[in-house]
Amino acid sequence: MKGFNFVVRLCSATSKMSDNVKVLFRFYSKVLEKEMVETMWAVVVDESKGLYELDNIPFYVPSISSGDIFFAEHDDIESMLTYRSTVEYSGNSTIRIVALDNEVDLNTIMSNFIDMGCIIDKLSDRYLAMEIPRSTNYKPIQSKLKELEDDEILSFEESCLSSIHRY
């Protein structure tokens, strides 16, 4: 798959850009029924106002997508910059995917979604997060996801579906 590595972002501490900051997101996981944290990179929009733009596809945090602008402030208990609220939504959507069938080549499935305009962050051989950019038609992507889920190849969650992508 020539060029495949240019569109799939793998989690790596070395991918941090010099103008990015690390932000802690604390949330309650309905699946695990407990408080969780995830740290992600953000671009400083206006530090004096505490405004940042999410520069990651969330693997676990619900209700936020890359490109969203949010308010964060330093938390003394957490000892780091901590998310407080979303200020402006980007229109991007976040989908979480778990591979159920170990016999299926996840890279081929990922390639198909990339061809449909998605951006993918792969956490492991079985788990990935996918961004649907605001300008991308979600209907064919959603249809393919449902087909693969019906075939028990994968399971997916629309963890942050923008109003643009709701049908």
C-alpha positions as CSV (number, residue, x, y, z in Angstrom):
1,M,0.0,0.0,0.0
2,K,2.1,2.8,-1.2
3,G,1.6,6.1,0.7
4,F,-0.4,4.3,3.4
5,N,1.8,5.6,6.2
6,F,1.1,9.1,5.3
7,V,-2.6,8.9,6.2
8,V,-2.5,6.6,9.2
9,R,-1.2,8.3,12.4
10,L,0.3,5.9,14.9
11,C,0.4,7.0,18.5
12,S,3.9,8.3,19.4
13,A,5.4,10.7,21.8
14,T,7.7,11.9,19.0
15,S,4.7,13.1,16.9
16,K,4.3,16.2,19.2
17,M,4.7,19.5,17.4
18,S,6.7,22.2,19.1
19,D,3.7,24.5,19.5
20,N,1.5,21.8,21.0
21,V,0.7,21.2,24.6
22,K,-0.4,18.1,26.5
23,V,-3.9,18.3,28.0
24,L,-5.5,15.9,30.5
25,F,-9.1,14.9,29.9
26,R,-11.0,13.3,32.9
27,F,-14.3,11.5,32.1
28,Y,-16.6,8.8,33.3
29,S,-16.5,5.6,31.1
30,K,-20.0,4.0,30.8
31,V,-18.4,0.9,29.5
32,L,-15.9,0.4,32.3
33,E,-18.1,2.2,34.9
34,K,-15.3,4.3,36.4
35,E,-13.5,7.6,36.1
36,M,-10.8,7.6,33.4
37,V,-8.2,9.9,32.0
38,E,-6.7,10.4,28.6
39,T,-4.0,12.9,27.7
40,M,-3.9,14.4,24.2
41,W,-2.1,17.1,22.3
42,A,-3.6,20.5,21.6
43,V,-2.6,23.6,19.7
44,V,-2.6,26.8,21.7
45,V,-5.3,29.1,20.3
46,D,-5.3,31.8,22.9
47,E,-3.3,30.9,26.1
48,S,-4.5,34.0,28.0
49,K,-8.1,32.9,27.5
50,G,-7.3,29.2,28.1
51,L,-8.4,28.2,24.5
52,Y,-6.9,25.2,22.7
53,E,-7.6,23.2,19.6
54,L,-7.6,19.4,19.9
55,D,-4.8,18.0,17.7
56,N,-5.5,14.3,18.3
57,I,-8.3,11.8,17.5
58,P,-9.5,10.7,20.9
59,F,-9.2,7.0,21.7
60,Y,-11.5,7.1,24.7
61,V,-12.8,10.5,25.6
62,P,-16.4,10.9,24.4
63,S,-18.0,14.0,23.0
64,I,-15.0,15.7,21.5
65,S,-13.2,15.5,18.1
66,S,-10.0,16.8,16.6
67,G,-10.3,20.4,15.6
68,D,-12.7,21.3,18.4
69,I,-11.8,24.4,20.4
70,F,-12.0,23.9,24.2
71,F,-11.2,25.7,27.4
72,A,-8.5,24.3,29.7
73,E,-6.7,25.5,32.7
74,H,-3.9,24.3,35.0
75,D,-5.2,22.1,37.7
76,D,-3.2,21.9,40.9
77,I,-4.5,18.5,41.8
78,E,-3.7,17.0,38.4
79,S,-0.5,19.1,38.1
80,M,-1.1,19.8,34.5
81,L,-3.3,21.6,31.9
82,T,-6.8,20.1,32.2
83,Y,-9.9,20.2,29.9
84,R,-12.9,22.0,31.3
85,S,-15.4,22.5,28.4
86,T,-15.8,22.5,24.7
87,V,-16.2,26.1,23.3
88,E,-16.6,25.4,19.5
89,Y,-17.2,22.2,17.6
90,S,-15.2,21.6,14.4
91,G,-17.8,19.5,12.6
92,N,-15.5,16.5,12.6
93,S,-16.8,13.2,14.0
94,T,-15.0,10.5,15.9
95,I,-15.7,6.8,15.5
96,R,-14.1,4.1,17.7
97,I,-13.6,0.6,16.1
98,V,-12.8,-2.7,17.6
99,A,-11.8,-5.6,15.3
100,L,-13.8,-8.7,16.3
101,D,-12.5,-11.1,13.6
102,N,-8.8,-11.9,14.0
103,E,-8.7,-13.5,10.5
104,V,-9.6,-10.2,8.8
105,D,-6.8,-7.9,7.7
106,L,-7.5,-4.7,9.6
107,N,-5.0,-2.8,7.3
108,T,-7.3,-3.5,4.3
109,I,-10.3,-2.3,6.2
110,M,-8.5,0.8,7.3
111,S,-7.3,1.4,3.7
112,N,-11.0,1.3,2.5
113,F,-12.0,3.9,5.1
114,I,-9.0,6.1,4.2
115,D,-10.1,5.9,0.6
116,M,-13.5,7.3,1.7
117,G,-11.8,10.3,3.3
118,C,-11.3,9.2,6.9
119,I,-8.2,9.7,9.1
120,I,-7.2,6.9,11.3
121,D,-5.2,6.6,14.5
122,K,-4.3,3.0,15.3
123,L,-3.8,2.1,18.9
124,S,-3.3,-1.7,18.5
125,D,-3.9,-4.5,16.0
126,R,-7.5,-4.6,17.2
127,Y,-8.5,-1.0,18.2
128,L,-8.5,2.2,16.3
129,A,-10.1,5.6,16.3
130,M,-11.3,7.2,13.1
131,E,-12.0,10.8,12.3
132,I,-14.7,11.8,9.7
133,P,-13.7,15.3,8.6
134,R,-16.6,17.7,8.4
135,S,-16.4,17.9,4.6
136,T,-16.7,14.1,4.2
137,N,-20.0,12.3,3.4
138,Y,-20.6,10.0,6.3
139,K,-23.5,8.0,4.8
140,P,-21.3,5.5,2.8
141,I,-18.9,5.2,5.7
142,Q,-21.7,4.5,8.2
143,S,-23.2,2.0,5.7
144,K,-19.9,0.2,5.5
145,L,-19.4,0.2,9.2
146,K,-22.9,-1.3,9.7
147,E,-22.2,-3.9,7.1
148,L,-18.9,-5.0,8.8
149,E,-20.6,-5.0,12.2
150,D,-23.5,-7.2,10.8
151,D,-20.8,-9.6,9.5
152,E,-19.3,-9.6,13.0
153,I,-15.9,-8.3,11.6
154,L,-15.9,-5.3,13.8
155,S,-17.9,-3.3,16.3
156,F,-18.0,0.5,16.3
157,E,-19.2,3.4,18.4
158,E,-20.0,6.9,17.2
159,S,-18.4,8.5,20.2
160,C,-18.7,12.1,18.9
161,L,-21.0,12.4,15.9
162,S,-21.2,16.0,14.7
163,S,-24.6,17.5,13.6
164,I,-23.2,17.5,10.0
165,H,-22.9,13.7,10.0
166,R,-26.3,12.9,11.7
167,Y,-28.9,11.5,9.3
